[in-house]
Amino acid sequence: MKRIAIDMDDVMADTTFKIIQYINEKITGDYTYEGLMTAKDSEKKAFYDVYIANNDFLWEPGFFEDIPVKPHAIEVIQALQEKYEVFIVSAATEFPNSMKEKLNWMAKHFPFIGWQNTVFCGHKHMILADYLIDDHEKNLKTFTGTPLLFTAPHNLHIQEYERMNTWLDVKARLLV
């Protein structure tokens, strides 16, 4: 059985959506996810600069527990389990509070994936799988299987990988 490793933040969980909410509250801004998806590079850089200066909330308890689920993630991942060995792989150790919160999030939204198939790590270069679905190039470039880039505002400039814009794209690619 082939193995798929799936990232959590901005792949399963709509983390950028929640980050935008926090940034807007902190600076009384009006950023939107859709706006960042179509923004010019200079506008994205301006948001990124504000984010870097105000991202202390990532280390605060509670941030990772109630992030929205990406559309169709639940049903597609459940269907993937019928054909593949599925592992959830998150570089959660950067944010120590996130590990328990992410386990709680998984239990709430993806109860069909057990803790045995959830991997928290610092870097994903040691992950062995046939596919990795991730939103960060740094994880895909060291991956030895087939990398699949999940679209997020911060990776629209990357052209070197097969892109999955939505979970329906993942379904069409891996469940045919």
N, CA and C of each residue as an Amber inpcrd file, in Angstrom:
protein
   528
   0.8550000  -1.1790000   0.0000000   0.0000000   0.0000000   0.0000000
   0.9000000   1.2420000   0.0000000   0.6250000   2.1620000  -0.9040000
   1.4070000   3.4000000  -0.9560000   1.0630000   4.2880000   0.2380000
   2.0060000   5.1690000   0.5730000   1.8800000   6.0300000   1.7530000
   1.8240000   7.5000000   1.3300000   0.9100000   8.2350000   1.9770000
   0.7880000   9.6800000   1.7630000   1.0420000  10.3820000   3.0880000
   1.9000000  11.3900000   3.0490000   2.1250000  12.2670000   4.2030000
   1.4430000  13.5960000   3.8860000   0.6620000  14.0800000   4.8380000
  -0.1230000  15.2990000   4.6260000   0.1940000  16.2960000   5.7350000
   0.5600000  17.5030000   5.3440000   0.7940000  18.5920000   6.2840000
  -0.5380000  19.0840000   6.8400000  -0.4840000  19.7130000   8.0080000
  -1.7110000  20.2390000   8.6200000  -1.9710000  21.6980000   8.2370000
  -1.0710000  22.5970000   8.6650000  -1.3190000  24.0330000   8.5060000
  -1.3100000  24.4480000   7.0370000  -2.3640000  25.0970000   6.6300000
  -2.5970000  25.5730000   5.2710000  -2.7330000  24.4590000   4.2410000
  -2.9160000  23.2280000   4.7190000  -3.2500000  22.1140000   3.8430000
  -4.5670000  21.5010000   4.3170000  -4.5880000  21.0040000   5.5350000
  -5.8290000  20.5110000   6.1380000  -6.5630000  21.6340000   6.8680000
  -5.7900000  22.4490000   7.5600000  -6.3280000  23.5440000   8.3800000
  -6.1200000  24.8690000   7.6600000  -7.1020000  25.7260000   7.7270000
  -7.0340000  27.0360000   7.0620000  -6.3280000  28.0390000   7.9850000
  -5.0640000  27.7740000   8.2620000  -4.2850000  28.5400000   9.2260000
  -4.1020000  29.9870000   8.8030000  -3.8320000  30.2280000   7.5370000
  -3.6520000  31.6120000   7.0740000  -4.9110000  32.4290000   7.3100000
  -6.0780000  31.8230000   7.1290000  -7.3370000  32.5200000   7.3920000
  -7.3680000  33.0310000   8.8290000  -6.9840000  32.1680000   9.7840000
  -6.9940000  32.5740000  11.1850000  -5.8900000  33.5940000  11.4720000
  -4.7330000  33.4240000  10.8600000  -3.6440000  34.3970000  11.0350000
  -4.1040000  35.7770000  10.5810000  -4.7710000  35.8400000   9.4520000
  -5.2650000  37.1240000   8.9350000  -6.2250000  37.7580000   9.9400000
  -7.1130000  36.9500000  10.5270000  -8.0350000  37.4780000  11.5390000
  -7.2560000  38.0930000  12.7070000  -6.2610000  37.3860000  13.2010000
  -5.4690000  37.8820000  14.3310000  -4.7200000  39.1590000  13.9720000
  -4.1160000  39.1780000  12.7850000  -3.3790000  40.3760000  12.3580000
  -4.3320000  41.5580000  12.2250000  -5.4790000  41.3490000  11.6050000
  -6.4530000  42.4390000  11.4570000  -6.8910000  42.9890000  12.8090000
  -7.1010000  42.1090000  13.8050000  -7.4770000  42.5700000  15.1440000
  -6.3490000  43.3660000  15.7910000  -5.1200000  42.9050000  15.6160000
  -3.9660000  43.5550000  16.2530000  -3.6840000  44.9380000  15.6910000
  -3.8120000  45.0760000  14.3730000  -3.4300000  46.3420000  13.7460000
  -4.6350000  47.1030000  13.1950000  -5.8280000  46.6180000  13.4660000
  -7.0600000  47.1550000  12.8900000  -6.9150000  47.2220000  11.3680000
  -6.5540000  46.0650000  10.8130000  -6.3500000  45.9670000   9.3680000
  -7.5710000  45.4390000   8.6530000  -7.4630000  45.3490000   7.3420000
  -8.5740000  44.8410000   6.5370000  -8.0920000  43.8180000   5.5060000
  -7.0620000  43.0660000   5.8760000  -6.5660000  42.0220000   4.9900000
  -7.6070000  40.9150000   4.8480000  -7.6260000  40.2750000   3.6720000
  -8.4890000  39.1120000   3.4440000  -7.6640000  38.0200000   2.7700000
  -8.1120000  36.7960000   2.9230000  -7.4390000  35.6740000   2.2650000
  -7.4810000  35.8640000   0.7480000  -8.6520000  36.1870000   0.2320000
  -8.8120000  36.3850000  -1.2070000  -7.9290000  37.5260000  -1.6990000
  -7.8290000  38.5790000  -0.8960000  -6.9770000  39.7120000  -1.2650000
  -5.5190000  39.3250000  -1.3510000  -5.0540000  38.4970000  -0.4160000
  -3.6590000  38.0570000  -0.4580000  -3.4030000  37.1130000  -1.6290000
  -4.4160000  36.3620000  -2.0270000  -4.2550000  35.4470000  -3.1610000
  -4.0560000  36.2110000  -4.4720000  -4.5890000  37.4150000  -4.5600000
  -4.4880000  38.1890000  -5.7960000  -3.5980000  39.4170000  -5.6570000
  -3.0010000  39.6080000  -4.4890000  -2.1990000  40.8070000  -4.2200000
  -0.9100000  40.8170000  -5.0400000  -0.4280000  42.0160000  -5.2730000
   0.8840000  42.1920000  -5.8960000   1.9430000  41.7560000  -4.8920000
   3.1240000  41.4640000  -5.3900000   4.2100000  41.0200000  -4.5110000
   4.5040000  42.0400000  -3.4200000   4.4370000  43.3130000  -3.7390000
   4.7220000  44.3550000  -2.7460000   3.6690000  44.3540000  -1.6310000
   2.4090000  44.0760000  -1.9900000   1.3440000  44.0060000  -0.9810000
   1.4970000  42.7680000  -0.1050000   1.9080000  41.6550000  -0.7050000
   2.1590000  40.4440000   0.0770000   3.3240000  40.6670000   1.0390000
   4.3580000  41.3530000   0.5650000   5.5040000  41.6330000   1.4230000
   5.0940000  42.5420000   2.5750000   4.2370000  43.5080000   2.3120000
   3.7580000  44.4000000   3.3820000   3.0040000  43.5860000   4.4380000
   2.1470000  42.6620000   4.0010000   1.4480000  41.8040000   4.9650000
   2.4400000  40.9410000   5.7320000   3.3940000  40.3640000   5.0330000
   4.3790000  39.5040000   5.6790000   5.1730000  40.2800000   6.7310000
   5.5460000  41.4990000   6.4360000   6.2770000  42.3310000   7.4050000
   5.4350000  42.5900000   8.6510000   4.1450000  42.8850000   8.4630000
   3.2400000  43.0980000   9.5930000   3.0900000  41.7930000  10.3830000
   2.9630000  40.6850000   9.6690000   2.8310000  39.3680000  10.3050000
   4.0650000  39.0520000  11.1600000   5.2450000  39.2450000  10.6290000
   6.4840000  38.9450000  11.3720000   6.5790000  39.8080000  12.6280000
   6.1660000  41.0340000  12.5270000   6.2400000  41.9510000  13.6760000
   5.1540000  41.6680000  14.7270000   4.1270000  40.9150000  14.3530000
   2.9710000  40.7340000  15.2490000   2.5320000  39.2780000  15.3970000
   3.4250000  38.3220000  15.2070000   2.9870000  36.9240000  15.2030000
   3.2030000  36.2000000  16.5330000   3.3230000  36.9210000  17.6240000
   3.5120000  36.3020000  18.9370000   2.3390000  35.4000000  19.3220000
   1.1830000  35.5880000  18.7410000   0.0080000  34.7640000  19.0450000
   0.2370000  33.2910000  18.6890000   1.1800000  33.0020000  17.7870000
   1.4560000  31.6140000  17.4180000   1.9910000  30.7910000  18.5920000
   2.5740000  31.4580000  19.5790000   3.1280000  30.7750000  20.7380000
   2.1800000  30.8110000  21.9390000   1.0450000  31.4640000  21.7810000
   0.0850000  31.5550000  22.8800000  -0.8390000  30.3360000  22.8910000
  -1.2050000  29.8760000  24.0780000  -2.1310000  28.7340000  24.1610000
  -3.4640000  29.0510000  23.4640000  -3.9680000  28.0680000  22.7430000
  -5.2920000  28.1830000  22.1440000  -5.3240000  28.5110000  20.6670000
  -4.2410000  29.0430000  20.1060000  -4.3030000  29.4830000  18.7110000
  -4.6430000  28.3480000  17.7470000  -4.0320000  27.1930000  17.9190000
  -4.1610000  26.1210000  16.9320000  -5.3960000  25.2470000  17.1240000
  -6.1530000  25.4620000  18.1790000  -7.2230000  24.5300000  18.5010000
  -8.5060000  24.7130000  17.6780000  -8.7870000  25.9150000  17.2120000
 -10.0720000  26.1320000  16.5360000  -9.9230000  26.6860000  15.1130000
  -8.8710000  26.2910000  14.4550000  -8.6560000  26.7300000  13.0680000
  -9.6800000  26.0190000  12.1690000 -10.2560000  26.7370000  11.2110000
 -11.2200000  26.0900000  10.3100000 -10.5580000  24.9980000   9.4540000
 -11.3430000  24.0180000   9.0690000 -10.8830000  22.9430000   8.1860000
 -11.0310000  23.4120000   6.7450000 -10.0500000  23.0830000   5.9080000
 -10.1310000  23.4040000   4.4790000 -11.3120000  22.6450000   3.8600000
 -12.0260000  23.2890000   2.9370000 -13.1650000  22.6190000   2.2900000
 -12.7670000  21.2800000   1.6560000 -13.5840000  20.2790000   1.8820000
 -13.4640000  18.9270000   1.3260000 -12.3110000  18.1090000   1.8960000
 -11.5320000  18.6750000   2.8240000 -10.3940000  17.9300000   3.3850000
 -10.8550000  16.6590000   4.0820000 -11.9050000  16.7410000   4.8710000
 -12.3390000  15.5860000   5.6530000 -12.7300000  14.4250000   4.7400000
 -13.6260000  14.6550000   3.8040000 -14.1010000  13.5460000   2.9790000
 -13.0220000  13.0020000   2.0460000 -12.1470000  13.8720000   1.5360000
 -11.0920000  13.3840000   0.6380000 -10.0560000  12.5770000   1.4190000
  -9.6460000  13.0480000   2.5800000  -8.6660000  12.2970000   3.3710000
  -9.2620000  10.9670000   3.8230000 -10.5260000  10.9710000   4.1700000
 -11.1820000   9.7050000   4.5500000 -11.1700000   8.7320000   3.3690000
 -11.4220000   9.2320000   2.1810000 -11.3890000   8.3760000   0.9850000
  -9.9600000   7.9250000   0.6670000  -8.9780000   8.7890000   0.8950000
  -7.5840000   8.4090000   0.6660000  -7.1850000   7.2180000   1.5280000
  -7.7230000   7.1450000   2.7350000  -7.3930000   6.0410000   3.6410000
  -7.8170000   4.6830000   3.0970000  -8.7630000   4.6620000   2.1990000
  -9.2020000   3.3930000   1.6230000  -8.1950000   2.8530000   0.6040000
  -7.3570000   3.7360000   0.0760000  -6.4100000   3.3660000  -0.9750000
  -4.9490000   3.4970000  -0.5430000  -4.6830000   4.3330000   0.4650000
  -3.3150000   4.6400000   0.8860000  -3.1810000   4.5210000   2.4030000
  -1.9330000   4.3680000   2.8460000  -1.6080000   4.5250000   4.2520000
  -1.3840000   6.0320000   4.4450000  -2.1770000   6.6800000   5.2730000
  -2.1550000   8.1390000   5.4190000  -1.5210000   8.5100000   6.7600000
  -0.5450000   9.4160000   6.6780000   0.0800000   9.9820000   7.8670000
  -0.0650000  11.4950000   7.8250000  -0.3760000  12.0890000   8.9540000
  -0.4190000  13.5310000   9.0880000   0.9330000  13.9470000   9.6660000
   1.5960000  14.8690000   8.9970000   2.9520000  15.2610000   9.3770000
   2.9900000  16.7700000   9.5410000   3.3320000  17.2120000  10.7470000
   3.3490000  18.6440000  11.0410000   4.6530000  19.0250000  11.7390000
   5.2400000  20.1210000  11.3150000   6.4360000  20.6590000  11.9760000
   5.9970000  21.4430000  13.2120000   5.2730000  20.7740000  14.0820000
   4.6360000  21.4080000  15.2340000   5.5960000  21.7550000  16.3530000
   6.7670000  21.1700000  16.3710000   7.6520000  21.3760000  17.5150000
   8.1610000  22.8130000  17.6200000   8.0420000  23.5830000  16.5570000
   8.3930000  25.0110000  16.6150000   7.4860000  25.7630000  17.5840000
   6.2550000  25.3030000  17.6990000   5.2570000  25.9400000  18.5600000
   4.7880000  24.9040000  19.5840000   5.4780000  24.8010000  20.7210000
   5.2160000  23.7130000  21.6830000   3.7610000  23.5790000  22.1160000
   3.0370000  24.6710000  22.2980000   1.6250000  24.5720000  22.6780000
   0.7920000  23.9070000  21.5950000   1.2580000  24.0040000  20.3610000
   0.4520000  23.5180000  19.2430000   0.2930000  22.0040000  19.2320000
   1.2160000  21.2710000  19.8160000   1.1430000  19.8130000  19.6950000
  -0.1290000  19.2380000  20.3180000  -0.4330000  19.6070000  21.5410000
  -1.6660000  19.1220000  22.1760000  -2.8870000  19.6870000  21.4430000
  -2.8120000  20.9620000  21.0780000  -3.9300000  21.5870000  20.3760000
  -4.1840000  20.9240000  19.0280000  -3.1210000  20.5630000  18.3230000
  -3.2930000  19.9030000  17.0310000  -3.8510000  18.4890000  17.2110000
  -3.4400000  17.8040000  18.2530000  -4.0330000  16.4920000  18.5310000
  -5.5230000  16.6350000  18.8270000  -5.8880000  17.6490000  19.6020000
  -7.3110000  17.9070000  19.8840000  -8.0620000  18.2400000  18.6020000
  -7.4560000  19.0600000  17.7530000  -8.0590000  19.4680000  16.4810000
  -8.2860000  18.2390000  15.6020000  -7.2800000  17.3680000  15.5470000
  -7.3970000  16.1440000  14.7570000  -8.5270000  15.2600000  15.2970000
  -8.5990000  15.1000000  16.6160000  -9.6450000  14.2700000  17.2100000
 -11.0370000  14.8190000  16.9090000 -11.1550000  16.1310000  16.8670000
 -12.4480000  16.7670000  16.5930000 -12.8520000  16.6250000  15.1210000
 -11.9180000  16.9190000  14.2070000 -12.2570000  16.9870000  12.7820000
 -11.9240000  15.7140000  11.9960000 -10.9200000  14.9840000  12.4370000
 -10.4520000  13.7970000  11.7270000 -10.3310000  12.6170000  12.6980000
 -11.4110000  12.2510000  13.3780000 -11.3250000  11.1930000  14.3780000
 -10.9400000   9.8330000  13.7850000 -11.0540000   9.6860000  12.4880000
 -10.7050000   8.4400000  11.8120000  -9.1960000   8.2930000  11.6000000
  -8.4160000   9.3110000  11.9530000  -6.9540000   9.2280000  11.9000000
  -6.4480000   9.1920000  13.3350000  -5.8420000   8.1150000  13.7090000
  -5.3790000   7.9550000  15.0780000  -4.0490000   8.6410000  15.3510000
  -3.7080000   8.6960000  16.6160000  -2.4440000   9.3030000  17.0230000
  -1.2590000   8.5330000  16.4420000  -1.4510000   7.2600000  16.1230000
  -0.3820000   6.4530000  15.5470000   0.0030000   6.9340000  14.1510000
  -0.8850000   7.6430000  13.5060000  -0.6420000   8.1470000  12.1590000
  -0.4540000   9.6620000  12.1400000  -0.0810000  10.2090000  13.2840000
   0.1880000  11.6470000  13.3930000   1.6280000  11.8220000  13.8340000
   2.3950000  12.5720000  13.0410000   3.8210000  12.7560000  13.2930000
   4.1110000  14.2400000  13.4820000   4.6570000  14.5800000  14.6550000
   5.1220000  15.9470000  14.9060000   6.6490000  15.9320000  14.8270000
   7.1900000  16.8680000  14.0760000   8.6380000  16.9000000  13.8770000
   9.0990000  18.3480000  13.7100000  10.3930000  18.5200000  13.6810000
  10.9540000  19.8450000  13.4500000  11.1490000  20.1100000  11.9690000
  11.5820000  19.1010000  11.2390000  11.7750000  19.1990000   9.7930000
  11.3020000  17.8970000   9.1720000  10.7920000  17.9630000   7.9840000
  10.1740000  16.7920000   7.3650000  11.1250000  16.0030000   6.4650000
  12.4050000  16.3280000   6.4680000  13.3310000  15.6450000   5.5540000
  13.4510000  14.1470000   5.8300000  13.0960000  13.6870000   7.0250000
  13.2050000  12.2690000   7.3540000  11.9420000  11.4750000   7.0380000
  10.9240000  12.1230000   6.5480000   9.6560000  11.4540000   6.2600000
   9.7820000  10.6160000   4.9790000   9.4220000   9.3510000   5.0950000
   9.4380000   8.4540000   3.9470000   8.0030000   8.1350000   3.5540000
   7.6390000   8.5470000   2.3630000   6.2960000   8.2980000   1.8360000
   6.3680000   8.3680000   0.3230000   5.3010000   7.9570000  -0.3050000
   5.2430000   8.0450000  -1.7620000   4.8410000   9.4460000  -2.2190000
   4.0210000  10.1200000  -1.3910000   3.5580000  11.4760000  -1.6980000
   3.6480000  12.3280000  -0.4410000   3.9610000  13.6000000  -0.6280000
   3.8710000  14.5900000   0.4410000   3.0420000  15.7490000  -0.0760000
   1.9590000  16.0510000   0.6290000   1.1250000  17.2060000   0.2900000
   1.4640000  18.2830000   1.3210000   2.0560000  19.3860000   0.8690000
   2.5530000  20.4170000   1.7760000   2.4640000  21.7730000   1.0850000
   2.4320000  22.8290000   1.8870000   2.3590000  24.1780000   1.3370000
   3.7110000  24.8850000   1.3320000   4.7460000  24.2530000   1.8920000
   6.0620000  24.9000000   1.9770000   7.0900000  24.1840000   1.1110000
   7.7330000  24.9570000   0.2680000   8.7700000  24.4410000  -0.6170000
   9.9090000  23.7860000   0.1630000  10.2660000  24.3400000   1.3300000
  11.3770000  23.7880000   2.1180000  11.1410000  22.3190000   2.4640000
   9.9000000  21.9150000   2.6270000   9.5850000  20.5190000   2.9180000
   9.5560000  19.6700000   1.6500000   9.1020000  20.2410000   0.5650000
   8.9880000  19.5000000  -0.6830000  10.3460000  19.2650000  -1.3390000
  11.2600000  20.2190000  -1.2190000  12.5320000  20.0920000  -1.9410000
  13.4330000  19.0060000  -1.3640000  13.2330000  18.6120000  -0.1110000
  14.0420000  17.5340000   0.4730000  13.3030000  16.2010000   0.4670000
  12.0920000  16.1840000  -0.0240000  11.2690000  14.9790000  -0.0160000
  11.6900000  14.0570000  -1.1560000  11.7910000  12.7520000  -0.8810000
  12.2810000  11.8060000  -1.8860000  11.1740000  11.1730000  -2.7290000
   9.9130000  11.3260000  -2.3270000   8.7980000  10.8010000  -3.1150000
   8.2710000  11.8620000  -4.0710000   6.9940000  11.7860000  -4.3680000
   6.3470000  12.7600000  -5.2560000   5.8040000  13.9120000  -4.4270000
   6.3610000  15.1300000  -4.6100000   5.8760000  16.2850000  -3.8530000
   4.6670000  16.9250000  -4.5360000   3.6690000  17.2810000  -3.7360000
   2.4830000  17.9770000  -4.2370000   2.3310000  19.2620000  -3.4360000
   2.3880000  20.3950000  -4.1110000   2.3090000  21.7000000  -3.4680000
   0.8550000  22.1190000  -3.3090000   0.4320000  22.3080000  -2.0620000
  -0.9290000  22.7650000  -1.7950000  -0.9250000  24.2980000  -1.7990000
  -1.7760000  24.8980000  -2.5910000  -1.7920000  26.3450000  -2.7900000
  -2.1250000  27.1030000  -1.5160000  -1.3260000  28.1480000  -1.2780000
  -1.5350000  29.0980000  -0.1800000  -0.9920000  30.4410000  -0.6570000
  -1.4140000  31.5430000  -0.0400000  -0.9480000  32.8550000  -0.5090000
   0.5770000  32.9940000  -0.5370000   1.2670000  32.3110000   0.3640000
   2.7210000  32.4580000   0.4420000   3.4830000  31.6050000  -0.5750000
   2.7990000  30.7970000  -1.3790000   3.5480000  29.9630000  -2.3230000
   3.1240000  30.1200000  -3.7820000   2.3850000  31.1560000  -4.0860000
   1.8810000  31.3230000  -5.4490000   3.0010000  31.5190000  -6.4770000
   4.1600000  31.9970000  -6.0380000   5.2890000  32.2320000  -6.9330000
   6.0470000  30.9480000  -7.2950000   5.7970000  29.8670000  -6.6040000
   6.5310000  28.6150000  -6.8040000   5.9280000  27.8520000  -7.9810000
   6.7770000  27.4830000  -8.9220000   6.3140000  26.8090000 -10.1360000
   6.9110000  25.4190000 -10.3190000   7.8100000  24.9980000  -9.4380000
   8.5860000  23.7770000  -9.6480000   7.8630000  22.4890000  -9.2560000
   6.6800000  22.5730000  -8.6970000   5.9930000  21.3890000  -8.1950000
   4.5940000  21.2890000  -8.7670000   4.0940000  20.0680000  -8.7990000
   2.7050000  19.8700000  -9.1830000   1.8290000  20.4990000  -8.1070000
   0.9100000  21.3440000  -8.5320000   0.1150000  22.1540000  -7.5990000
  -1.2770000  21.5580000  -7.3920000  -1.6850000  21.5330000  -6.1270000
  -3.0320000  21.1560000  -5.7340000  -3.6940000  22.4160000  -5.1730000
  -4.6570000  22.9700000  -5.8790000  -5.3130000  24.1950000  -5.4250000
  -6.3490000  23.9350000  -4.3350000  -6.9780000  22.7740000  -4.3940000
  -8.0400000  22.4290000  -3.4430000  -7.9610000  20.9320000  -3.1500000
  -8.7660000  20.4910000  -2.1850000  -8.8420000  19.0670000  -1.8930000
  -9.5250000  18.3020000  -3.0180000 -10.3220000  18.9780000  -3.8240000
 -10.9060000  18.3010000  -4.9860000  -9.8310000  17.9960000  -6.0200000
  -8.7950000  18.8340000  -6.1170000  -7.6430000  18.5500000  -6.9830000
  -6.8940000  17.3160000  -6.4750000  -6.7350000  17.2200000  -5.1540000
  -6.0780000  16.0480000  -4.5650000  -6.8780000  14.7950000  -4.9030000
  -8.1760000  14.8810000  -4.7700000  -9.0550000  13.7580000  -5.0890000
  -8.8750000  13.3260000  -6.5500000  -8.8740000  14.2930000  -7.4570000
  -8.7330000  13.9840000  -8.8750000  -7.3590000  13.3860000  -9.1720000
  -6.3370000  13.8120000  -8.4610000  -4.9670000  13.3340000  -8.7100000
  -4.7100000  11.9490000  -8.1080000  -5.2040000  11.7010000  -6.9120000
  -4.8170000  10.4990000  -6.1690000  -5.9170000   9.4450000  -6.0230000
  -7.1340000   9.7820000  -6.3900000  -8.2230000   8.8160000  -6.2460000
  -8.8840000   8.4760000  -7.5740000  -8.1000000   8.4100000  -8.6060000
  -8.6350000   8.0580000  -9.9340000  -8.5440000   6.5690000 -10.1830000
